[in-house]
Amino acid sequence: MHNDSRLVQETRSLIDSVRQSRSTARFVRGGVAGRSEESRDPSTRPDRSRVSVDEAVERSSVDTVDGSVEITVADDRMSASASFYPPRGFGRPIEPSAVHERLAMCGVTSGVSSEVIDAAIETCNLERSTLHAIEVAFGEEPVDAVPEHVELVERRPADGGTDSGEADRDGAGDEPARIDHRSRSSLVLVREGDIIARIVPAVEGRPGATVHGEQIANATTRMPVLAAGENTVADGNDILAGLSGLLKVEHSVISVSPTLLLRTGVDFATGNIDFNGDVLLSDRIADGFTLRCSGTLHAATTIDAFAVECGGLVCSQGVIGRTAEPTVVRGDAKMRFVQNARLDVGGTLRVSHSALKAHLTAHDRIEFGARSTIIGCTIRASAGATVFDLGAPGAAVSEVYLGIDFEVDERLAEIRDQTLDLSKRLRDVKLATRHDPTNVDLPQIESEIAVTIAALADEASDLVAHLDREEDAELVVHGTVHAGTYVEICHRSYLVERTMKRCGFRIDRARGAVVVEPLSETGRGR
């Protein structure tokens, strides 16, 4: 009993001592600035043995857990991640060696990043925060070997802008422009000197490895085998187009064709055609589409002429006009028939069968075949024309103009229209000047108009001398020319008043007029 009382007394004394030491310890941890004079006195300092006892009691009363790490290896063994758990209470912090040991236990021996591990440990220990799934080891992917090969340079097909170059605004000033899908093309057209392909050097392969140190064999990439073909030029590692044309890849050969084959005609599949070379047209031109080429257009079907421009034209059928816009041929043109079309030919126009309500211009000659018929047409040829039947009974009459330089004629017509417009404007300015004589700008404008009209008159005077280009131009009729036909050669006119057969029209220089002669007497043959 006595012992129990003593135990209680000693225990209470110990508790009081612990409480006193804890209070003193808290005061000391408050800092040097908070220390009192008594705390500096050695006699008032706490007993170190009692502090140790206090820490032991505190440690026993707090949940103490050491820091730890868990390792997870990916299924493909190409990475390993670690989750870091901070210490609690007076637990020991995570050490880098512990992480490396855990990785080794999981078989991770390759691609370990010590920098990532050290940074994660520092954050976890100091901030006492848990970090989940931090990748700390990385596998190395194999690098496939690639042989040297030729690779096409990516090119966009021809693309256009807005319809007729204008926005379909419908009254709204900020409406976006309407895209004309007719201007889009699936064809890849190149110009001479364009880079169309490159030689790509070989890439050496390299094996990879998992985080377990297992080697992963590399493969060899199979590349399409391409070779430079016709109309290509090698320039170092670049392959250039040797001429302008259509880029083609057939049977693993890259080539540039100066000829464009349009098997299905011109439609939304091809878009509008603008080709620097010859074109082979096997089908029709769809409504509203255009075809332009610098070479010869070879058409195996009837051309619906919406907007056709070419260097030369060979048409096995004919041309039917769909708009007032002319079909322009810079060289010679040859066809079976023309209907409701406007043709402007820079060379010789040859029509084998017929022309109906057409407007035909040739800067050289126009030649119609045997048994051909011309009805209701306007024919203009600088060097002359040869026809068979010109007109028909009861049909619309035709007009023939020969021997004129039509470029000069068109410019003179343009000068005439410009002069008329300026003359009207001059009258308006003069009238305004009479009503407001103080306006100093009006006399200046009047003077500028007068100078411009005089310059146009001088130009017209010079051009007139070159208007009559071929005074030897003749109209040769191998069949019949019907009454009502109008013939003009170098501005000398002749109206056919009665139907005639096998005759020729020419200028009699002595008389200065157009005369008609039988073919047999002029020596002209078929």
Secondary structure, DSSP 8 states (H G I E B T S, - for coil): -HHHHHHHHHHHHHHHHHHHHHHHHHHHHT-GGG--HHHHSGGGS--HHHHHHHHHHHHHHS--B--EEEEEE-TTSSEEEEEEE--BTT-----HHHHHHHHHHTT--SSB-HHHHHHHHHHHHHH---EEEEEEEE-B--B-BB--EEEE---------BGGGS---TT-TT----B-GGG--S--EE-TT-EEEEEE--B--B-EE-TT--EE---B------EE-TTEEEETTEEEESSSEEEEEETTEEEEESEEEETT-BSTTT-SEEESSEEEE-S-B-TT-EEEESSEEEESS-EEESEEEESEEEESSEEEE-SSS-EEESS-EEEEEEES-EEEESS-EEEEEEEES-EEEESSEEEE-TT-EEES-EEEESSEEEESEE--TTS---EEEESB-HHHHHHHHHHHHHHHHHHHHHHHHHHHHHH-TT-SHHHHHHHHHHHHHHHHHHHHHHHHTTTB--TT--EEEEEEE-TT-EEEETTEEEE--S-EEEEEEEEETTTTEEEEEEHHHHT---
